[in-house]
Amino acid sequence: MEISGFGLGLRTDHYADFRATPARELGVDWLEVISENYLVPGGKPLAHLTAIRRDVPMVMHGVSMSIGGSNPLDFGYLREL
């Protein structure tokens, strides 16, 4: 899938707008989500993400991966992700 156009970082303040109005009408082609915000099982953030992603392409931004760091990869984190 090619993702192009205008993207926006999905924040909690945006949930209601994206659930009530199609993203195209809001002028947004895709959303960026911070992976770690949704690694908790269940809960409202995950429910919003599940509903919104049906209509809007998303890219994940894993801020805790630390791929360029000196520590070895955290395979537990990668499994969870």
DRENFILUM-353025 format. One record per residue (C-alpha): residue number from 0; residue in three letters; x, y, z. Coordinates in Angstrom, 1 decimal. Each point is the difference from the previous one (the first is absolute). Last residue first. Layout:
residues N
num:NUM | residu:ALA | x:X | y:Y | z:Z;
...
This chain:
residues 81
num:80 | residu:LEU | x:4.5 | y:-4.6 | z:19.0;
num:79 | residu:GLU | x:-0.2 | y:-2.6 | z:2.8;
num:78 | residu:ARG | x:2.4 | y:-2.3 | z:-1.8;
num:77 | residu:LEU | x:2.4 | y:3.0 | z:-0.7;
num:76 | residu:TYR | x:-0.1 | y:1.0 | z:3.7;
num:75 | residu:GLY | x:0.9 | y:-3.5 | z:1.1;
num:74 | residu:PHE | x:2.8 | y:-0.1 | z:-2.7;
num:73 | residu:ASP | x:1.7 | y:3.0 | z:1.6;
num:72 | residu:LEU | x:2.8 | y:0.6 | z:-2.5;
num:71 | residu:PRO | x:3.4 | y:0.2 | z:1.5;
num:70 | residu:ASN | x:1.1 | y:3.2 | z:1.7;
num:69 | residu:SER | x:2.4 | y:2.4 | z:-1.8;
num:68 | residu:GLY | x:-2.8 | y:2.1 | z:-1.5;
num:67 | residu:GLY | x:-0.9 | y:0.4 | z:-3.7;
num:66 | residu:ILE | x:-3.0 | y:-2.3 | z:0.2;
num:65 | residu:SER | x:-1.3 | y:1.8 | z:3.0;
num:64 | residu:MET | x:-3.5 | y:-1.6 | z:-0.4;
num:63 | residu:SER | x:-1.7 | y:2.2 | z:2.5;
num:62 | residu:VAL | x:-1.5 | y:2.6 | z:-2.4;
num:61 | residu:GLY | x:-1.7 | y:-2.5 | z:-2.2;
num:60 | residu:HIS | x:-1.9 | y:2.2 | z:-2.6;
num:59 | residu:MET | x:-2.7 | y:-2.0 | z:-1.7;
num:58 | residu:VAL | x:-1.5 | y:1.1 | z:-3.3;
num:57 | residu:MET | x:-3.8 | y:0.1 | z:-0.5;
num:56 | residu:PRO | x:-2.5 | y:-0.1 | z:-2.8;
num:55 | residu:VAL | x:-3.3 | y:1.4 | z:1.0;
num:54 | residu:ASP | x:-3.5 | y:-1.6 | z:-0.2;
num:53 | residu:ARG | x:0.3 | y:-3.2 | z:2.1;
num:52 | residu:ARG | x:2.9 | y:1.6 | z:1.9;
num:51 | residu:ILE | x:-2.4 | y:2.2 | z:1.8;
num:50 | residu:ALA | x:-2.0 | y:-2.7 | z:1.7;
num:49 | residu:THR | x:3.0 | y:-2.1 | z:1.1;
num:48 | residu:LEU | x:1.9 | y:3.1 | z:1.2;
num:47 | residu:HIS | x:-3.0 | y:1.2 | z:2.0;
num:46 | residu:ALA | x:-0.4 | y:-3.5 | z:1.7;
num:45 | residu:LEU | x:3.8 | y:0.0 | z:0.7;
num:44 | residu:PRO | x:-0.2 | y:3.4 | z:1.7;
num:43 | residu:LYS | x:-3.1 | y:-1.0 | z:2.0;
num:42 | residu:GLY | x:1.5 | y:-3.1 | z:1.7;
num:41 | residu:GLY | x:1.0 | y:-3.4 | z:-1.2;
num:40 | residu:PRO | x:3.5 | y:-1.4 | z:0.5;
num:39 | residu:VAL | x:2.6 | y:2.7 | z:0.4;
num:38 | residu:LEU | x:2.4 | y:0.4 | z:-3.0;
num:37 | residu:TYR | x:-2.1 | y:2.8 | z:-1.5;
num:36 | residu:ASN | x:2.0 | y:3.1 | z:1.0;
num:35 | residu:GLU | x:3.2 | y:-1.9 | z:-0.6;
num:34 | residu:SER | x:-0.6 | y:0.0 | z:-3.8;
num:33 | residu:ILE | x:-0.1 | y:3.8 | z:-0.4;
num:32 | residu:VAL | x:-2.6 | y:0.5 | z:-2.7;
num:31 | residu:GLU | x:0.4 | y:1.8 | z:-3.3;
num:30 | residu:LEU | x:-3.2 | y:0.6 | z:-2.0;
num:29 | residu:TRP | x:-0.8 | y:0.1 | z:-3.7;
num:28 | residu:ASP | x:-1.8 | y:2.1 | z:-2.7;
num:27 | residu:VAL | x:-1.3 | y:2.8 | z:2.3;
num:26 | residu:GLY | x:-2.1 | y:2.9 | z:-1.4;
num:25 | residu:LEU | x:-2.7 | y:-0.4 | z:2.7;
num:24 | residu:GLU | x:-2.5 | y:-1.1 | z:-2.7;
num:23 | residu:ARG | x:2.6 | y:-2.6 | z:-1.1;
num:22 | residu:ALA | x:0.2 | y:-1.2 | z:3.6;
num:21 | residu:PRO | x:-3.7 | y:-0.9 | z:0.1;
num:20 | residu:THR | x:-1.7 | y:1.8 | z:2.9;
num:19 | residu:ALA | x:-1.3 | y:-1.2 | z:3.3;
num:18 | residu:ARG | x:2.7 | y:-2.5 | z:1.0;
num:17 | residu:PHE | x:2.7 | y:2.2 | z:-1.3;
num:16 | residu:ASP | x:-1.3 | y:3.0 | z:1.9;
num:15 | residu:ALA | x:-0.5 | y:-1.9 | z:3.2;
num:14 | residu:TYR | x:3.5 | y:-1.5 | z:0.0;
num:13 | residu:HIS | x:1.9 | y:3.2 | z:-0.8;
num:12 | residu:ASP | x:0.7 | y:1.2 | z:3.6;
num:11 | residu:THR | x:1.4 | y:-3.4 | z:0.8;
num:10 | residu:ARG | x:2.8 | y:0.6 | z:-2.6;
num:9 | residu:LEU | x:0.4 | y:-1.4 | z:-3.5;
num:8 | residu:GLY | x:3.1 | y:1.6 | z:-1.7;
num:7 | residu:LEU | x:-1.2 | y:1.4 | z:-3.3;
num:6 | residu:GLY | x:0.7 | y:-0.9 | z:-3.6;
num:5 | residu:PHE | x:-0.6 | y:2.0 | z:-3.2;
num:4 | residu:GLY | x:0.5 | y:-1.9 | z:-3.3;
num:3 | residu:SER | x:1.8 | y:-3.3 | z:-0.5;
num:2 | residu:ILE | x:-0.2 | y:-3.5 | z:1.3;
num:1 | residu:GLU | x:0.7 | y:-2.8 | z:-2.5;
num:0 | residu:MET | x:-1.3 | y:-3.4 | z:0.9;
